[in-house]
C-alpha cells in the first residue's frame, strides 16, 4: 500500500493580526490611532507545500491546527511540518 505524504509550512506570523485602535483625540498633526496585535480565533497557519499519492489537498491550501492534528493521527498519512523562520507576510 502506498503511503500518502504531505508537507506543511508552519507560519507563526499568521497566529496574530494587526488591528487599528483609536487613541482618542490624539495629536492633530499625528495619527489618531495605533496598531495593536490581536490573536486570531481559528488561524490557518499551516500551508500545504508538497503532496504525494493523493488529490485530497492541493499545494497552497491552508489548514488549521485541528485539521493537521487529525492528519498526524491518521496512519495512512506521513506528515512533515517545516517551520518558516522569516515570514513573507
N, C-alpha and C positions, 0 to 999 in steps of 0.2 A: 504494500500500500504506500502510495506517495504521500509524504507529509507536506502539508501546506506551510509555507514560510512567509512571514510578514515582518517588515522592518518599519519602525516608527522613529520619528524625530520628536523629542520632547522639548518644548519651548516654554521655559518658566515665565517669560515676559507676557504670555497670554493669560496668566492667572490673575493679573490686575489690569485695571483700565484707569485712564486719567479722566477726571471729571472736573468741569469748571464750577468753582464755588464762589459766590459773591462775597465781597469783603465788607459790604456796607456802602457808605458814601465813597470812601477811598480818596485818593488824591485826584483832583480834577485833571492833572496832566498825566497821571499814571493809569494803570489798569484798575478797574473796579472789581476785579475778580482774581482768584489764584487757582492753580491747578492742584488737585488732590488725588492721590492714588487710592482707589477703592477695589476691594476684591470682587471678582465675578462669581455669581452663584454657581453656575454649572459650566466651567470653562472647557473649551475643546483645545487642550494643549498638546495633544498627540496627533501628528500628521503622518499619514502613510507615505513612505518614500519608495518602497520596493515590495512587490508581492509575487510569489511563485506558486504555481499549481492551483490557482483559484481566481474566480471572477467575482467574488463576493464584495471585495473592496477595490478601489481604484487609487492610484498614486495621486496625492494631493488632497485626499479626503481627510477630514479632521474628526477625531473621536474624543469622547470624554473618558475620564479615568475609569468609570464603571464598565464601559464597553471594552476597554483594554484589559481590565482585570478579568472579565469574562473570557476573553480570548486566551489569556495566560492560563486559566484553569482548564481550558479545553485541551484534551490530549491530542487532538488532530492538528493543532497549530503549533508551530515553532515560532516563538515571538522574540524579536530582538529590538531593544529600545536604545536609542542613541540620544544623548543629551547635547543640546545646542548650547555652546558657550557664549557666542556673540549672536544675539538675535538680529534678524534682518528687519524687524518691525520697530 
